[in-house]
């Protein structure tokens, strides 16, 4: 069982920045991909970014590419999402997730591919 706790959400102005963190505790039987998803009011949860077990492979949704950066610290079992040049359309609840893997370079972008989820943290961007 893996427990995930997000932090760092809050209110930002358009053009501003926020940094989300997600700390994982517990154990998996293998390594894991870490990802960020978000869900805006009235919309489905969508993929934002993911990072491989190695940390060397990342993938982003087109809507955040060039503005968001995902990183991880395996020693601390923590994944980060640096969000720059925020836009009002980035307003959502952000969730981190973990997908078990045995592949050091595997990336997962599907919601269904993830095994554990955090409770979410609210990000609100004002115009």
N, CA, C and O of each residue as an XYZ file, in Angstrom:
508
protein
N       0.838     -1.199      0.000
C       0.000      0.000      0.000
C       0.872      1.248      0.000
O       1.861      1.321      0.729
N       0.508      2.216     -0.809
C       1.231      3.483     -0.888
C       0.274      4.610     -0.532
O      -0.842      4.673     -1.046
N       0.708      5.481      0.330
C      -0.076      6.634      0.741
C       0.562      7.888      0.178
O       1.768      8.090      0.321
N      -0.242      8.740     -0.468
C       0.265      9.946     -1.116
C      -0.370     11.182     -0.496
O      -1.580     11.227     -0.272
N       0.451     12.177     -0.223
C      -0.040     13.430      0.356
C       0.505     14.592     -0.462
O       1.715     14.801     -0.549
N      -0.427     15.351     -1.067
C      -0.034     16.525     -1.843
C       0.005     17.773     -0.963
O      -0.689     17.859      0.050
N       0.828     18.735     -1.370
C       0.870     20.031     -0.706
C       1.340     21.076     -1.708
O       1.841     20.750     -2.785
N       1.169     22.345     -1.328
C       1.674     23.431     -2.162
C       0.636     24.141     -3.000
O       0.953     25.123     -3.671
N      -0.590     23.670     -2.976
C      -1.624     24.355     -3.728
C      -1.980     25.686     -3.080
O      -1.520     26.008     -1.984
N      -2.808     26.448     -3.780
C      -3.222     27.728     -3.239
C      -3.705     28.650     -4.332
O      -4.111     28.217     -5.410
N      -3.651     29.936     -4.026
C      -4.131     30.967     -4.958
C      -2.945     31.677     -5.583
O      -1.998     32.059     -4.895
N      -3.009     31.850     -6.903
C      -1.968     32.579     -7.619
C      -2.621     33.477     -8.662
O      -3.739     33.223     -9.112
N      -1.920     34.502     -9.025
C      -2.389     35.371    -10.102
C      -1.918     34.829    -11.439
O      -0.922     34.109    -11.505
N      -2.618     35.166    -12.485
C      -2.193     34.774    -13.816
C      -0.772     35.264    -14.065
O      -0.441     36.413    -13.775
N       0.053     34.391    -14.600
C       1.454     34.706    -14.809
C       2.345     34.334    -13.648
O       3.570     34.391    -13.752
N       1.732     33.952    -12.542
C       2.493     33.596    -11.355
C       2.920     32.137    -11.355
O       2.764     31.424    -12.346
N       3.464     31.711    -10.219
C       4.006     30.362    -10.092
C       3.552     29.719     -8.787
O       3.287     30.392     -7.791
N       3.475     28.404     -8.829
C       3.260     27.580     -7.650
C       4.069     26.300     -7.806
O       4.362     25.862     -8.918
N       4.420     25.714     -6.679
C       5.137     24.439     -6.711
C       4.383     23.433     -5.854
O       4.200     23.631     -4.653
N       3.958     22.371     -6.480
C       3.265     21.304     -5.776
C       4.260     20.210     -5.391
O       5.220     19.935     -6.110
N       4.003     19.602     -4.247
C       4.804     18.468     -3.793
C       3.869     17.313     -3.483
O       2.706     17.512     -3.134
N       4.392     16.112     -3.615
C       3.625     14.916     -3.272
C       4.583     13.925     -2.638
O       5.516     13.445     -3.281
N       4.344     13.624     -1.375
C       5.184     12.692     -0.641
C       4.513     11.330     -0.590
O       3.336     11.210     -0.250
N       5.277     10.317     -0.930
C       4.773      8.941     -0.916
C       5.338      8.192      0.276
O       6.522      8.300      0.596
N       4.477      7.439      0.921
C       4.918      6.585      2.021
C       4.351      5.187      1.803
O       3.401      5.000      1.044
N       4.951      4.205      2.485
C       4.544      2.826      2.272
C       5.486      2.170      1.271
O       6.526      2.733      0.933
N       5.128      0.991      0.801
C       6.017      0.243     -0.070
C       5.270     -0.299     -1.281
O       4.091     -0.642     -1.204
N       5.968     -0.366     -2.375
C       5.463     -1.070     -3.544
C       6.366     -2.262     -3.788
O       7.488     -2.315     -3.283
N       5.895     -3.186     -4.535
C       6.672     -4.388     -4.811
C       7.692     -4.153     -5.902
O       8.485     -5.041     -6.216
N       7.681     -2.966     -6.482
C       8.608     -2.645     -7.559
C       8.829     -1.143     -7.539
O       8.476     -0.474     -6.568
N       9.419     -0.603     -8.617
C       9.536      0.832     -8.742
C       8.205      1.427     -9.170
O       7.221      0.702     -9.316
N       8.163      2.726     -9.370
C       6.908      3.337     -9.759
C       7.089      4.611    -10.557
O       8.009      5.403    -10.348
N       6.159      4.760    -11.483
C       5.994      6.013    -12.218
C       5.214      6.963    -11.319
O       4.336      6.525    -10.575
N       5.514      8.238    -11.375
C       4.747      9.227    -10.622
C       4.148     10.227    -11.600
O       4.801     10.664    -12.547
N       2.914     10.572    -11.356
C       2.227     11.458    -12.281
C       1.381     12.488    -11.569
O       1.062     12.348    -10.389
N       1.026     13.521    -12.303
C       0.105     14.548    -11.832
C      -1.086     14.605    -12.783
O      -0.936     14.552    -14.004
N      -2.249     14.712    -12.200
C      -3.489     14.891    -12.941
C      -4.236     16.077    -12.339
O      -3.900     16.532    -11.246
N      -5.241     16.575    -13.042
C      -6.041     17.658    -12.477
C      -7.493     17.507    -12.910
O      -7.805     16.900    -13.935
N      -8.366     18.083    -12.090
C      -9.793     18.029    -12.386
C     -10.421     19.372    -12.063
O     -10.451     19.802    -10.911
N     -10.921     20.022    -13.097
C     -11.609     21.293    -12.942
C     -13.094     21.027    -12.700
O     -13.596     19.962    -13.059
N     -13.792     21.974    -12.101
C     -15.221     21.785    -11.833
C     -16.001     21.458    -13.101
O     -15.896     22.159    -14.107
N     -16.776     20.396    -13.041
C     -17.593     20.003    -14.172
C     -16.862     19.291    -15.287
O     -17.448     18.989    -16.327
N     -15.578     19.019    -15.077
C     -14.789     18.364    -16.121
C     -14.220     17.053    -15.613
O     -14.181     16.797    -14.410
N     -13.785     16.234    -16.545
C     -13.166     14.974    -16.174
C     -11.720     15.201    -15.734
O     -11.083     16.187    -16.104
N     -11.232     14.272    -14.947
C      -9.832     14.336    -14.529
C      -8.948     14.115    -15.758
O      -9.205     13.232    -16.576
N      -7.897     14.941    -15.868
C      -7.040     14.857    -17.039
C      -5.574     14.763    -16.655
O      -5.153     15.224    -15.594
N      -4.817     14.159    -17.543
C      -3.386     14.004    -17.352
C      -2.684     15.357    -17.465
O      -3.035     16.182    -18.308
N      -1.686     15.572    -16.601
C      -0.878     16.788    -16.653
C       0.575     16.461    -16.992
O       1.132     16.994    -17.951
N       1.177     15.587    -16.201
C       2.591     15.274    -16.403
C       2.916     13.964    -15.706
O       2.227     13.554    -14.772
N       3.984     13.308    -16.176
C       4.443     12.073    -15.554
C       5.945     11.983    -15.656
O       6.557     12.579    -16.543
N       6.543     11.229    -14.737
C       7.985     11.059    -14.709
C       8.291      9.599    -14.415
O       7.634      8.974    -13.584
N       9.288      9.062    -15.100
C       9.634      7.661    -14.966
C      10.293      7.378    -13.624
O      10.690      8.291    -12.901
N      10.400      6.096    -13.310
C      11.071      5.649    -12.095
C      12.497      6.202    -12.033
O      12.956      6.626    -10.973
N      13.176      6.196    -13.141
C      14.553      6.704    -13.192
C      14.630      8.216    -13.015
O      15.656      8.760    -12.605
N      13.521      8.881    -13.335
C      13.530     10.340    -13.330
C      14.044     10.927    -14.634
O      14.016     12.142    -14.827
N      14.510     10.071    -15.523
C      15.111     10.566    -16.744
C      14.159     10.767    -17.901
O      14.531     11.347    -18.921
N      12.928     10.291    -17.754
C      11.931     10.425    -18.813
C      10.722     11.171    -18.248
O      10.191     10.812    -17.197
N      10.306     12.198    -18.951
C       9.128     12.970    -18.546
C       8.199     13.144    -19.738
O       8.614     13.050    -20.893
N       6.945     13.398    -19.433
C       5.958     13.608    -20.493
C       4.919     14.587    -19.977
O       4.525     14.533    -18.812
N       4.478     15.484    -20.854
C       3.552     16.545    -20.458
C       2.351     16.615    -21.390
O       2.439     16.280    -22.571
N       1.246     17.051    -20.841
C       0.109     17.398    -21.674
C       0.463     18.644    -22.478
O       1.220     19.496    -22.015
N      -0.083     18.742    -23.669
C       0.228     19.894    -24.520
C      -0.135     21.215    -23.847
O       0.526     22.231    -24.064
N      -1.176     21.197    -23.041
C      -1.664     22.425    -22.420
C      -0.701     23.009    -21.390
O      -0.806     24.185    -21.043
N       0.238     22.199    -20.899
C       1.156     22.688    -19.869
C       2.609     22.644    -20.326
O       3.499     23.108    -19.613
N       2.849     22.102    -21.483
C       4.224     21.955    -21.969
C       4.894     23.322    -22.073
O       4.325     24.269    -22.617
N       6.105     23.406    -21.546
C       6.836     24.666    -21.577
C       6.564     25.564    -20.379
O       7.275     26.544    -20.158
N       5.531     25.230    -19.602
C       5.195     26.038    -18.420
C       5.364     25.238    -17.122
O       5.747     25.797    -16.095
N       5.083     23.946    -17.168
C       5.184     23.091    -15.984
C       6.399     22.181    -16.101
O       6.790     21.781    -17.197
N       6.992     21.861    -14.947
C       8.115     20.939    -14.903
C       7.895     19.930    -13.789
O       7.670     20.304    -12.638
N       7.961     18.656    -14.131
C       7.840     17.597    -13.136
C       9.232     17.090    -12.795
O      10.094     16.974    -13.666
N       9.444     16.789    -11.518
C      10.717     16.231    -11.074
C      10.449     15.325     -9.889
O       9.356     15.344     -9.324
N      11.435     14.537     -9.514
C      11.261     13.648     -8.377
C      12.559     13.472     -7.631
O      13.646     13.604     -8.192
N      12.425     13.169     -6.349
C      13.550     12.863     -5.476
C      13.284     11.480     -4.910
O      12.503     11.333     -3.970
N      13.924     10.474     -5.469
C      13.645      9.099     -5.054
C      14.117      8.828     -3.624
O      13.553      7.976     -2.938
N      15.130      9.535     -3.178
C      15.597      9.360     -1.804
C      14.535      9.811     -0.811
O      14.426      9.272      0.291
N      13.746     10.815     -1.221
C      12.693     11.345     -0.362
C      11.309     10.842     -0.753
O      10.317     11.216     -0.128
N      11.231      9.996     -1.781
C       9.939      9.492     -2.272
C       8.956     10.624     -2.540
O       7.787     10.559     -2.158
N       9.450     11.651     -3.198
C       8.644     12.847     -3.426
C       8.689     13.242     -4.899
O       9.731     13.161     -5.549
N       7.543     13.669     -5.407
C       7.460     14.206     -6.757
C       7.006     15.661     -6.672
O       6.210     16.025     -5.806
N       7.514     16.472     -7.566
C       7.208     17.897     -7.567
C       6.605     18.296     -8.912
O       6.843     17.663     -9.941
N       5.821     19.363     -8.864
C       5.318     19.961    -10.098
C       5.511     21.469     -9.980
O       4.779     22.146     -9.258
N       6.495     21.978    -10.691
C       6.732     23.414    -10.738
C       5.849     23.998    -11.834
O       5.954     23.619    -13.001
N       4.982     24.921    -11.446
C       4.029     25.495    -12.391
C       4.322     26.983    -12.549
O       4.171     27.763    -11.609
N       4.739     27.359    -13.739
C       5.057     28.751    -14.046
C       4.085     29.305    -15.075
O       3.395     28.558    -15.768
N       4.045     30.628    -15.160
C       3.163     31.291    -16.123
C       1.742     30.718    -16.053
O       1.149     30.333    -17.061
N       1.234     30.678    -14.841
C      -0.081     30.081    -14.629
C      -1.169     30.865    -15.344
O      -1.087     32.083    -15.504
N      -2.189     30.132    -15.769
C      -3.325     30.716    -16.465
C      -4.609     30.373    -15.689
O      -4.649     29.373    -14.973
N      -5.643     31.190    -15.830
C      -6.905     30.857    -15.144
C      -7.409     29.454    -15.481
O      -8.036     28.809    -14.640
N      -7.151     28.984    -16.673
C      -7.606     27.641    -17.059
C      -6.827     26.518    -16.378
O      -7.170     25.345    -16.525
N      -5.784     26.872    -15.636
C      -5.069     25.880    -14.830
C      -5.777     25.622    -13.495
O      -5.389     24.721    -12.751
N      -6.791     26.395    -13.199
C      -7.531     26.216    -11.955
C      -8.176     24.828    -11.913
O      -8.931     24.450    -12.808
N      -7.862     24.085    -10.856
C      -8.347     22.713    -10.726
C      -7.851     22.141     -9.409
O      -7.024     22.742     -8.724
N      -8.367     20.976     -9.068
C      -7.777     20.175     -8.002
C      -6.711     19.294     -8.659
O      -6.974     18.586     -9.630
N      -5.517     19.361     -8.104
C      -4.393     18.601     -8.654
C      -4.148     17.358     -7.804
O      -4.086     17.425     -6.576
N      -4.012     16.234     -8.482
C      -3.804     14.954     -7.819
C      -2.480     14.343     -8.246
O      -2.137     14.372     -9.428
N      -1.738     13.795     -7.305
C      -0.590     12.994     -7.701
C      -0.994     11.529     -7.652
O      -1.936     11.151     -6.956
N      -0.272     10.722     -8.395
C      -0.593      9.309     -8.505
C       0.676      8.509     -8.745
O       1.685      9.028     -9.222
N       0.593      7.229     -8.400
C       1.719      6.320     -8.534
C       1.276      5.076     -9.299
O       0.220      4.504     -9.031
N       2.102      4.676    -10.251
C       1.844      3.458    -11.015
C       3.020      2.517    -10.827
O       4.162      2.886    -11.098
N       2.747      1.306    -10.366
C       3.819      0.323    -10.215
C       4.416     -0.034    -11.568
O       3.707     -0.121    -12.570
N       5.717     -0.237    -11.585
C       6.384     -0.631    -12.818
C       7.666     -1.372    -12.512
O       8.255     -1.194    -11.446
N       8.103     -2.210    -13.451
C       9.407     -2.841    -13.346
C      10.367     -2.266    -14.379
O      11.519     -2.687    -14.485
N       9.863     -1.289    -15.141
C      10.641     -0.668    -16.216
C      11.169      0.678    -15.737
O      10.395      1.566    -15.380
N      12.465      0.820    -15.732
C      13.105      2.017    -15.199
C      12.731      3.273    -15.976
O      12.826      4.383    -15.452
N      12.301      3.096    -17.239
C      12.064      4.259    -18.098
C      10.604      4.371    -18.563
O      10.298      5.165    -19.453
N       9.724      3.595    -17.976
C       8.330      3.573    -18.403
C       7.601      4.848    -17.978
O       7.839      5.392    -16.900
N       6.703      5.309    -18.859
C       5.850      6.465    -18.573
C       4.394      6.030    -18.725
O       4.066      5.272    -19.637
N       3.537      6.494    -17.855
C       2.106      6.174    -17.922
C       1.313      7.473    -17.980
O       1.530      8.373    -17.169
N       0.389      7.573    -18.943
C      -0.428      8.782    -19.077
C      -1.915      8.513    -18.831
O      -2.707      9.451    -18.738
N      -2.296      7.237    -18.726
C      -3.710      6.897    -18.546
C      -4.093      6.910    -17.070
O      -3.341      6.437    -16.218
N      -5.264      7.455    -16.780
C      -5.764      7.406    -15.405
C      -5.832      5.959    -14.918
O      -5.458      5.652    -13.786
N      -6.310      5.090    -15.779
C      -6.507      3.693    -15.397
C      -5.199      2.964    -15.138
O      -5.188      1.883    -14.549
N      -4.096      3.558    -15.581
C      -2.805      2.920    -15.395
C      -2.188      3.144    -14.029
O      -1.162      2.548    -13.703
N      -2.805      3.999    -13.230
C      -2.247      4.339    -11.922
C      -2.904      3.546    -10.804
O      -4.104      3.274    -10.835
N      -2.095      3.182     -9.816
C      -2.543      2.284     -8.761
C      -2.935      3.003     -7.467
O      -3.791      2.522     -6.724
N      -2.323      4.132     -7.204
C      -2.577      4.851     -5.958
C      -2.731      6.333     -6.265
O      -2.079      6.875     -7.159
N      -3.614      6.977     -5.498
C      -3.917      8.390     -5.706
C      -3.878      9.152     -4.402
O      -4.208      8.617     -3.343
N      -3.467     10.426     -4.489
C      -3.565     11.309     -3.349
C      -4.954     11.911     -3.256
O      -5.821     11.645     -4.088
N      -5.151     12.724     -2.234
C      -6.454     13.328     -1.978
C      -6.665     14.604     -2.800
O      -7.799     15.061     -2.948
N      -5.611     15.167     -3.320
C      -5.721     16.354     -4.154
C      -5.428     17.638     -3.407
O      -5.599     17.721     -2.191
N      -4.984     18.642     -4.154
C      -4.741     19.969     -3.605
C      -5.287     20.992     -4.595
O      -5.097     20.867     -5.805
N      -5.968     22.002     -4.064
C      -6.634     22.985     -4.915
C      -5.650     24.037     -5.412
O      -4.868     24.589     -4.638
N      -5.700     24.303     -6.692
C      -4.946     25.397     -7.311
C      -5.957     26.333     -7.964
O      -6.766     25.913     -8.791
N      -5.900     27.599     -7.582
C      -6.803     28.588     -8.152
C      -5.978     29.723     -8.731
O      -5.140     30.306     -8.043
N      -6.215     30.032     -9.990
C      -5.475     31.090    -10.670
C      -6.451     32.191    -11.050
O      -7.413     31.964    -11.784
N      -6.189     33.384    -10.539
C      -7.073     34.513    -10.822
C      -6.531     35.324    -11.997
O      -5.321     35.402    -12.213
N      -7.434     35.913    -12.734
C      -7.028     36.692    -13.915
C      -6.762     38.141    -13.558
O      -6.412     38.937    -14.429
